Amino acid sequence: MAGARGPYRVGRERRAAIIAAAADRFAVDGYHETSMNQLARELGITQGGLLHHFPSKQHLLLAVAEHRLDVSVAWWDDITPASTAGEIIDRMIKVTALFLTEPGLIELAVAVATEAADTASPAHEVLFSRYDAVLTNLTSRFAACAARGELRPGVDPESLARRCVAISDGLQLQWTLADRTIDLLGLVSAALRDVAVATIRPEFQPPSAAAHRRP
């Protein structure tokens, strides 16, 4: 039994090492500029050894994306059921700043979304389920805010969650298409603050939205 577990453990460790190396390389050079041959050389294995774990670059892309999504979950730990609506908006802005510390992975997320548009792609179900989980969680947090009277009358928590995610993801797409030349953090910050002013009662808005508040 111990002997059987040994090769399995080695295989898992090798797979994890490949994902970590690919994530680092994608973060620096971007997905499209990184080749499977290059990764294999960096890892000191043959391309056949790499393809044993990941039959195609698309499969590796999916594995890295799943890993990246799992890691980024920790960045949202500050958002709890007790978080105010303003604190949620501020945290979303801070997460954008964290994304920008690894710009290649923003491009990776855009590439995964493109790949996932094909319902036959292995990325489709993974991205759909992760997106659904993010929206469900954010909606529940805004629903708690609404129950405490933090949102303006008539604001729907699910609609608010979708608007926030759309701002973040839509501007990441524009940033990628513009070859990183637009001010992603500034645009996300301004757009989310505008949403905060329109949907959150003044006393619960993030401090950064004060200059944008309507009468």
C-alpha positions as CSV (number, residue, x, y, z in Angstrom):
1,M,0.0,0.0,0.0
2,A,2.8,2.4,0.9
3,G,4.5,1.7,-2.4
4,A,1.4,2.5,-4.3
5,R,1.0,5.8,-2.5
6,G,4.6,6.8,-3.3
7,P,4.3,7.1,-7.1
8,Y,0.9,8.7,-6.7
9,R,2.3,11.3,-4.3
10,V,5.2,12.0,-6.7
11,G,2.8,12.4,-9.5
12,R,0.7,14.9,-7.6
13,E,3.8,16.8,-6.6
14,R,5.1,17.0,-10.2
15,R,1.7,18.2,-11.3
16,A,1.6,20.9,-8.7
17,A,5.1,22.0,-9.7
18,I,4.0,22.3,-13.3
19,I,1.0,24.4,-12.4
20,A,3.1,26.6,-10.1
21,A,5.7,27.1,-12.9
22,A,3.1,27.8,-15.5
23,A,1.3,30.3,-13.2
24,D,4.6,32.2,-12.7
25,R,5.4,32.1,-16.4
26,F,1.9,33.2,-17.4
27,A,2.1,36.0,-14.9
28,V,5.3,37.3,-16.4
29,D,4.9,36.7,-20.1
30,G,1.2,36.0,-20.5
31,Y,-0.5,32.8,-21.7
32,H,-0.1,33.3,-25.4
33,E,3.6,34.1,-25.2
34,T,4.4,31.0,-23.2
35,S,5.1,27.7,-25.0
36,M,4.8,24.2,-23.7
37,N,8.4,23.6,-24.8
38,Q,9.6,26.5,-22.8
39,L,7.8,25.2,-19.7
40,A,9.2,21.7,-20.1
41,R,12.8,23.1,-20.4
42,E,12.3,25.2,-17.2
43,L,11.0,22.2,-15.3
44,G,13.8,20.0,-16.6
45,I,11.4,17.5,-18.2
46,T,10.6,16.4,-21.7
47,Q,7.6,17.8,-23.5
48,G,6.2,14.3,-23.5
49,G,6.5,14.3,-19.7
50,L,4.6,17.6,-19.6
51,L,1.9,16.3,-21.9
52,H,1.5,13.2,-19.7
53,H,0.1,15.5,-17.0
54,F,-1.6,18.0,-19.3
55,P,-2.6,16.7,-22.8
56,S,-2.8,20.2,-24.2
57,K,-2.0,23.8,-23.4
58,Q,-5.7,24.4,-22.9
59,H,-5.8,21.7,-20.2
60,L,-2.8,23.4,-18.5
61,L,-4.6,26.8,-18.8
62,L,-7.6,25.4,-17.0
63,A,-5.5,23.9,-14.2
64,V,-3.6,27.2,-13.7
65,A,-6.9,29.1,-13.7
66,E,-8.4,26.8,-11.1
67,H,-5.3,27.2,-9.0
68,R,-5.4,31.0,-9.4
69,L,-9.1,31.1,-8.4
70,D,-8.4,29.1,-5.3
71,V,-5.6,31.4,-4.3
72,S,-7.6,34.5,-4.9
73,V,-10.3,33.3,-2.6
74,A,-8.1,34.2,0.3
75,W,-8.0,37.8,-0.8
76,W,-11.7,38.0,-0.1
77,D,-11.4,36.7,3.5
78,D,-12.0,40.2,4.9
79,I,-15.5,40.2,3.5
80,T,-17.8,38.6,6.2
81,P,-21.5,38.6,6.8
82,A,-20.8,41.6,9.2
83,S,-19.1,43.6,6.5
84,T,-20.8,46.9,5.5
85,A,-21.7,47.6,1.9
86,G,-18.9,50.2,1.9
87,E,-16.3,47.8,3.2
88,I,-17.3,45.3,0.4
89,I,-16.8,47.9,-2.3
90,D,-13.4,49.0,-0.8
91,R,-12.3,45.4,-0.7
92,M,-13.2,44.9,-4.4
93,I,-11.0,47.9,-5.2
94,K,-8.1,46.4,-3.1
95,V,-8.4,43.1,-4.8
96,T,-8.0,44.8,-8.2
97,A,-4.7,46.3,-6.8
98,L,-3.7,42.7,-5.9
99,F,-4.5,41.4,-9.3
100,L,-2.2,44.1,-10.8
101,T,0.8,42.6,-8.9
102,E,0.5,39.7,-11.3
103,P,-0.7,41.3,-14.5
104,G,-0.2,38.2,-16.6
105,L,-2.8,36.4,-14.6
106,I,-5.4,39.1,-15.5
107,E,-4.7,38.2,-19.1
108,L,-5.0,34.5,-18.1
109,A,-8.4,35.1,-16.7
110,V,-9.5,36.7,-19.9
111,A,-8.1,33.8,-21.9
112,V,-10.0,31.3,-19.7
113,A,-13.2,33.3,-20.2
114,T,-12.8,33.1,-23.9
115,E,-12.0,29.4,-23.8
116,A,-15.1,28.8,-21.5
117,A,-17.4,30.4,-24.0
118,D,-17.2,27.1,-25.9
119,T,-19.7,24.8,-24.1
120,A,-17.6,21.8,-25.2
121,S,-14.5,23.1,-23.5
122,P,-13.4,21.7,-20.2
123,A,-13.1,25.3,-19.0
124,H,-16.9,25.9,-19.4
125,E,-18.3,24.0,-16.5
126,V,-15.4,25.0,-14.2
127,L,-15.8,28.7,-14.9
128,F,-19.5,28.6,-14.8
129,S,-19.5,27.0,-11.4
130,R,-16.9,29.4,-10.0
131,Y,-18.7,32.4,-11.4
132,D,-22.0,31.2,-9.9
133,A,-20.3,30.7,-6.5
134,V,-18.8,34.2,-6.6
135,L,-22.1,35.8,-7.5
136,T,-24.0,33.8,-4.9
137,N,-21.6,34.8,-2.2
138,L,-21.5,38.5,-3.1
139,T,-25.3,38.6,-3.4
140,S,-25.7,37.1,0.1
141,R,-23.3,39.7,1.5
142,F,-25.3,42.5,-0.1
143,A,-28.6,40.9,1.0
144,A,-27.3,41.1,4.6
145,C,-26.4,44.8,4.1
146,A,-29.9,45.4,2.7
147,A,-31.4,43.7,5.8
148,R,-29.5,46.1,8.0
149,G,-30.8,49.1,6.0
150,E,-27.4,49.9,4.3
151,L,-28.7,50.0,0.7
152,R,-30.8,52.6,-0.8
153,P,-34.5,51.7,-1.2
154,G,-35.3,49.5,-4.1
155,V,-31.7,48.3,-4.7
156,D,-31.7,44.6,-5.5
157,P,-28.7,42.7,-3.9
158,E,-28.3,40.3,-6.8
159,S,-28.3,43.1,-9.4
160,L,-25.8,45.0,-7.3
161,A,-23.5,42.0,-7.1
162,R,-23.7,41.5,-10.9
163,R,-22.9,45.1,-11.6
164,C,-19.8,45.0,-9.4
165,V,-18.5,41.8,-11.0
166,A,-19.3,43.2,-14.5
167,I,-17.3,46.4,-13.8
168,S,-14.3,44.4,-12.6
169,D,-14.3,41.8,-15.3
170,G,-15.3,44.2,-18.1
171,L,-12.5,46.6,-17.3
172,Q,-10.0,43.7,-17.0
173,L,-11.0,42.7,-20.6
174,Q,-10.5,46.3,-21.8
175,W,-7.1,46.5,-20.0
176,T,-6.0,43.3,-21.7
177,L,-7.2,44.4,-25.2
178,A,-5.4,47.8,-24.7
179,D,-2.2,46.0,-24.0
180,R,-2.1,47.1,-20.3
181,T,-2.1,50.8,-21.3
182,I,-5.2,51.9,-19.4
183,D,-5.4,52.7,-15.7
184,L,-7.3,49.6,-14.6
185,L,-7.2,50.4,-10.9
186,G,-8.3,54.0,-11.4
187,L,-11.2,53.0,-13.7
188,V,-12.4,50.2,-11.4
189,S,-12.1,52.5,-8.4
190,A,-14.1,55.3,-10.0
191,A,-16.8,53.0,-11.4
192,L,-17.3,51.1,-8.1
193,R,-17.4,54.4,-6.2
194,D,-20.1,55.6,-8.6
195,V,-22.1,52.4,-8.0
196,A,-21.6,52.9,-4.2
197,V,-23.0,56.5,-4.4
198,A,-26.0,55.3,-6.4
199,T,-26.9,52.2,-4.3
200,I,-25.6,52.6,-0.8
201,R,-26.9,55.0,1.8
202,P,-24.4,57.8,2.5
203,E,-23.5,56.8,6.1
204,F,-22.5,53.3,4.8
205,Q,-20.6,54.3,1.7
206,P,-16.8,53.7,1.6
207,P,-14.8,56.8,2.7
208,S,-13.2,57.0,-0.8
209,A,-16.7,57.7,-2.3
210,A,-17.2,60.9,-0.2
211,A,-16.2,63.3,-3.0
212,H,-18.6,61.6,-5.4
213,R,-21.7,61.6,-3.2
214,R,-24.8,63.1,-4.5
215,P,-27.0,65.4,-2.4
